[in-house]
Amino acid sequence: MQFASSQKGVALITALLIVALATVISVEISKHLQLDIRRTGNLIASDQALLYMMTAESWSRRILRDDRQDNNYDHLDEGWATEIPPIPVEGGTISGKLTDLQGCFNLNSLLANGQPNVAAQQIFTRLMQRLAMPTGTNLSQSVIDWLDDDLNTHTPDGAEDNYYLNLEKPYHSANSLIYSVSELRLIKGFEDDDIIQQTRDWLCAFGPAANMQINVNTAPAEVIESLAANMSAATVTQIIDQRKEDPYETPQEFVNRHNLASIITDTSLITVSSEYFLLETEARIGQAVTLMYSIIHREDDGSTQVLARSQGA
């Protein structure tokens, strides 16, 4: 009888172990199943968001094409400059906005045909001073060295491999176009994140490097003031106020209306018609939020093409 009782005890323990093991396995299977379902849902939401954003991109290109047929100048009261509020779509919302990249300073314009662009350097230097960047340092030289394809350092404030390879975390100079303003973090003089945050709204990076014309109908006050050494704050305020009611249709009209001929002698530095635009699109599908940035180039005939896309911040 004692032996039989012992067998029953072993059987009971074995049964409990089997039940416990089955429970653990069941929980693990359920957990992995839930993760797989969530992962699949996220992938579907991501693909859905991408399709919506590509649709928004196509719509924006059409808006830009239609705008060029209406007139030959661009300003902030046109349809393309209106931010799209969140629009309900299946599973969430999508929103976006177009901005004129020629309303900011193109970092790549500091180098033209392999040589420093003196006019662009002057505008860039004045803009940095306007934004209260460190004085006594020619920040344009370090950017030019980052752009050019040689290893010759522009003195006194430039930097090539001989500077970057001696840092605590060494790397090479890019010696190519800048594709994102965030690259400035790698360039001598811009290592501080505060500087990036302080300048990012007035700087941009797009090609070709030779294009440095700034649209006076869309540029913010800080960029307008940087166009000439003697541009007064009062004149800038007048420019911003007047262009809201009556946008400039030619660069010469801009100069003549404000008597700027004595300080802006070269109107090739400015424009009223833009070629490059940035589309920022945000899609919220379920719990997922997806951001896409598209650089759109528009030709004189209104035809458009997407030069670059990126996702994330």
Legacy VTK file of the C-alpha trace (Angstrom):
# vtk DataFile Version 3.0
C-alpha trace
ASCII
DATASET POLYDATA
POINTS 313 float
0.000 0.000 0.000
2.856 2.378 0.788
4.421 1.629 -2.606
1.151 2.383 -4.410
0.770 5.640 -2.481
4.307 6.621 -3.481
3.504 5.942 -7.144
0.406 8.127 -6.901
2.504 10.961 -5.451
5.060 10.725 -8.258
2.283 10.663 -10.830
0.684 13.748 -9.278
3.964 15.641 -9.271
4.624 14.612 -12.867
1.177 15.776 -13.885
1.685 19.119 -12.137
5.052 19.547 -13.897
3.459 18.786 -17.251
0.661 21.280 -16.600
3.177 23.930 -15.489
5.349 23.296 -18.559
2.314 23.438 -20.849
1.249 26.709 -19.210
4.700 28.262 -19.701
4.791 27.156 -23.341
1.263 28.466 -23.905
2.148 31.851 -22.416
5.296 32.095 -24.559
3.391 31.143 -27.693
0.710 33.700 -26.878
3.319 36.412 -26.224
5.142 35.720 -29.487
1.837 35.623 -31.327
0.895 39.031 -29.935
4.311 40.420 -30.900
3.952 38.976 -34.398
0.490 40.496 -34.725
1.764 43.895 -33.523
4.818 43.683 -35.806
2.677 42.774 -38.792
0.260 45.572 -37.948
3.126 48.066 -37.776
4.490 46.900 -41.127
1.073 47.243 -42.724
0.638 50.703 -41.164
4.109 51.728 -42.358
3.387 50.605 -45.925
0.011 52.325 -45.824
1.617 55.533 -44.533
4.251 55.437 -47.277
1.572 55.138 -49.957
-0.327 58.083 -48.493
2.856 60.173 -48.360
3.739 59.310 -51.956
0.238 60.443 -52.920
0.795 63.716 -51.040
4.081 64.103 -52.908
2.364 63.648 -56.284
-0.308 66.161 -55.261
2.352 68.690 -54.235
4.171 68.318 -57.535
0.923 69.006 -59.377
0.316 72.112 -57.239
3.793 73.388 -58.149
3.233 72.669 -61.851
-0.097 74.514 -61.835
1.446 77.424 -59.945
4.124 77.925 -62.587
1.441 78.136 -65.267
-0.309 80.916 -63.314
2.708 83.231 -62.966
6.500 83.403 -63.035
7.093 84.467 -59.446
6.576 82.779 -56.075
5.367 84.240 -52.795
3.901 83.108 -49.480
0.239 83.769 -50.352
0.162 81.145 -53.104
-1.552 77.788 -52.785
1.665 75.789 -52.496
2.627 77.753 -49.341
-0.570 76.773 -47.501
0.059 74.078 -44.902
-2.176 71.048 -45.299
-4.070 70.397 -42.033
-4.472 66.776 -40.864
-6.723 65.067 -43.400
-8.626 61.939 -42.305
-7.636 58.806 -44.228
-8.382 55.158 -43.633
-6.738 54.246 -40.342
-5.510 57.718 -39.389
-4.550 61.147 -40.751
-2.012 62.734 -43.090
-0.692 66.314 -43.112
2.086 68.201 -44.828
3.577 71.501 -45.913
5.722 72.850 -48.724
8.478 75.353 -48.012
10.647 77.282 -50.424
14.245 76.145 -50.062
15.387 79.318 -51.782
14.051 81.288 -48.868
17.013 80.074 -46.803
20.761 80.069 -47.393
22.050 77.103 -49.402
25.250 75.882 -47.742
26.401 74.277 -50.988
26.455 77.685 -52.674
29.627 78.552 -50.744
31.536 76.624 -53.415
31.003 77.341 -57.124
32.869 75.488 -59.879
35.359 74.205 -57.329
36.206 77.672 -56.023
34.996 79.671 -53.012
31.986 81.799 -53.906
32.898 85.220 -52.517
29.389 86.683 -52.782
27.891 83.680 -50.989
30.600 83.894 -48.315
29.678 87.492 -47.608
25.981 86.685 -47.253
26.742 83.673 -45.063
29.066 85.681 -42.808
26.493 88.444 -42.366
23.804 85.853 -41.609
25.982 84.213 -38.951
26.599 87.610 -37.391
22.884 88.373 -37.544
22.216 85.112 -35.684
24.824 86.031 -33.024
27.276 83.284 -33.927
30.808 83.464 -32.439
32.594 86.515 -33.836
36.198 86.513 -34.979
35.793 83.150 -36.741
35.211 82.733 -40.467
32.809 79.813 -40.352
32.449 79.816 -44.131
36.039 78.593 -44.519
35.440 75.364 -42.616
32.271 74.713 -44.650
34.137 75.347 -47.921
36.872 72.898 -46.901
34.148 70.332 -46.147
32.731 70.873 -49.654
35.803 71.102 -51.875
37.558 68.015 -53.240
41.092 68.872 -52.127
42.919 68.644 -48.800
44.235 72.216 -48.783
43.079 74.091 -45.700
41.742 77.633 -46.023
43.411 79.745 -43.355
42.941 80.718 -40.647
39.634 78.999 -39.826
39.296 76.157 -42.333
39.686 72.449 -41.575
40.588 69.381 -43.590
41.672 65.849 -42.678
44.636 67.161 -40.700
42.095 68.601 -38.227
39.362 65.946 -38.210
41.728 62.945 -37.981
43.207 64.382 -34.778
39.882 64.556 -32.957
39.050 62.146 -30.120
36.770 60.311 -32.562
38.552 60.858 -35.890
36.894 60.962 -39.308
37.615 62.300 -42.790
36.383 65.524 -44.339
33.474 64.785 -46.702
34.864 66.710 -49.715
31.425 66.617 -51.304
28.065 68.374 -51.279
26.169 68.690 -48.004
22.886 66.785 -48.135
21.459 67.730 -44.734
21.951 70.681 -42.413
22.550 68.109 -39.657
25.966 67.445 -41.272
27.111 70.758 -39.809
27.607 68.909 -36.500
30.672 67.318 -38.089
32.176 70.589 -39.324
34.626 72.668 -37.333
32.892 75.539 -35.560
29.457 73.896 -35.554
30.025 71.052 -33.075
27.718 72.585 -30.469
24.087 71.414 -30.816
22.923 74.851 -29.692
24.484 76.351 -32.822
22.623 73.858 -35.014
19.325 74.661 -33.320
20.031 78.379 -33.577
20.743 78.333 -37.326
18.714 75.469 -38.798
15.680 77.608 -39.695
17.791 79.844 -41.945
20.155 77.291 -43.496
19.448 74.492 -45.954
21.391 72.160 -48.214
20.435 71.216 -51.751
22.087 71.079 -55.154
23.437 72.103 -57.472
26.149 73.942 -55.632
26.072 76.840 -58.099
22.491 77.782 -57.194
22.602 80.451 -54.508
19.774 82.770 -55.519
17.577 83.798 -52.602
13.888 84.449 -53.171
13.102 87.853 -51.661
9.381 87.025 -51.662
9.811 84.082 -49.275
13.053 84.639 -47.348
12.717 85.473 -43.623
13.889 88.800 -42.236
17.258 87.432 -41.091
18.152 86.253 -44.592
16.889 89.453 -46.247
19.037 91.548 -43.920
22.080 89.457 -44.862
21.807 90.303 -48.572
23.758 93.542 -48.121
26.142 94.977 -45.568
24.143 98.192 -45.085
20.652 96.692 -45.070
18.837 98.357 -42.160
16.321 96.641 -39.906
13.754 99.299 -40.846
14.159 98.512 -44.538
13.785 94.788 -43.849
10.559 95.417 -41.932
9.263 97.486 -44.834
10.168 94.719 -47.297
8.361 92.058 -45.259
5.260 94.242 -44.860
5.029 95.313 -48.499
5.564 91.905 -50.077
2.517 90.555 -48.212
0.284 92.974 -50.104
2.267 93.285 -53.325
4.875 90.547 -54.019
7.878 91.436 -56.150
7.583 90.246 -59.749
11.235 90.826 -60.705
14.504 91.261 -58.779
14.878 94.729 -60.260
11.471 95.741 -58.927
12.613 94.661 -55.466
15.732 96.820 -55.728
13.937 99.843 -57.194
10.976 99.827 -54.808
13.253 100.146 -51.776
16.078 102.203 -53.336
18.593 99.411 -52.798
20.686 99.952 -55.933
23.560 101.411 -53.919
23.874 98.358 -51.645
22.680 95.546 -53.950
24.645 96.060 -57.147
24.357 92.474 -58.376
20.747 91.311 -58.751
21.922 87.861 -59.905
22.179 87.009 -56.190
18.418 87.309 -55.717
15.312 85.930 -57.409
11.529 86.037 -57.175
11.033 82.623 -58.780
12.001 79.422 -56.968
13.111 76.052 -58.297
13.648 74.039 -55.111
11.024 73.131 -52.523
10.908 70.915 -49.440
7.813 68.829 -48.743
7.397 67.675 -45.136
4.715 65.001 -44.758
3.448 63.336 -41.579
1.234 60.248 -41.612
-0.407 58.920 -38.444
-1.739 55.427 -39.049
-2.889 53.584 -35.928
-0.158 54.009 -33.307
2.577 54.645 -35.894
3.807 58.112 -36.864
5.853 58.366 -40.074
7.645 61.468 -41.365
8.967 61.947 -44.890
10.966 64.801 -46.390
11.075 65.274 -50.175
13.190 67.795 -52.089
11.323 68.746 -55.266
12.921 70.542 -58.208
10.713 72.519 -60.593
11.888 73.516 -64.063
10.928 76.762 -65.797
8.277 74.924 -67.808
6.635 73.664 -64.600
7.824 70.056 -64.826
8.940 68.625 -61.506
11.097 65.822 -60.200
11.949 64.524 -56.734
15.677 64.896 -56.074
15.789 63.200 -52.663
13.625 61.575 -50.022
14.335 60.784 -46.405
12.335 59.520 -43.442
12.688 60.374 -39.783
13.595 63.560 -37.910
LINES 1 314
313 0 1 2 3 4 5 6 7 8 9 10 11 12 13 14 15 16 17 18 19 20 21 22 23 24 25 26 27 28 29 30 31 32 33 34 35 36 37 38 39 40 41 42 43 44 45 46 47 48 49 50 51 52 53 54 55 56 57 58 59 60 61 62 63 64 65 66 67 68 69 70 71 72 73 74 75 76 77 78 79 80 81 82 83 84 85 86 87 88 89 90 91 92 93 94 95 96 97 98 99 100 101 102 103 104 105 106 107 108 109 110 111 112 113 114 115 116 117 118 119 120 121 122 123 124 125 126 127 128 129 130 131 132 133 134 135 136 137 138 139 140 141 142 143 144 145 146 147 148 149 150 151 152 153 154 155 156 157 158 159 160 161 162 163 164 165 166 167 168 169 170 171 172 173 174 175 176 177 178 179 180 181 182 183 184 185 186 187 188 189 190 191 192 193 194 195 196 197 198 199 200 201 202 203 204 205 206 207 208 209 210 211 212 213 214 215 216 217 218 219 220 221 222 223 224 225 226 227 228 229 230 231 232 233 234 235 236 237 238 239 240 241 242 243 244 245 246 247 248 249 250 251 252 253 254 255 256 257 258 259 260 261 262 263 264 265 266 267 268 269 270 271 272 273 274 275 276 277 278 279 280 281 282 283 284 285 286 287 288 289 290 291 292 293 294 295 296 297 298 299 300 301 302 303 304 305 306 307 308 309 310 311 312
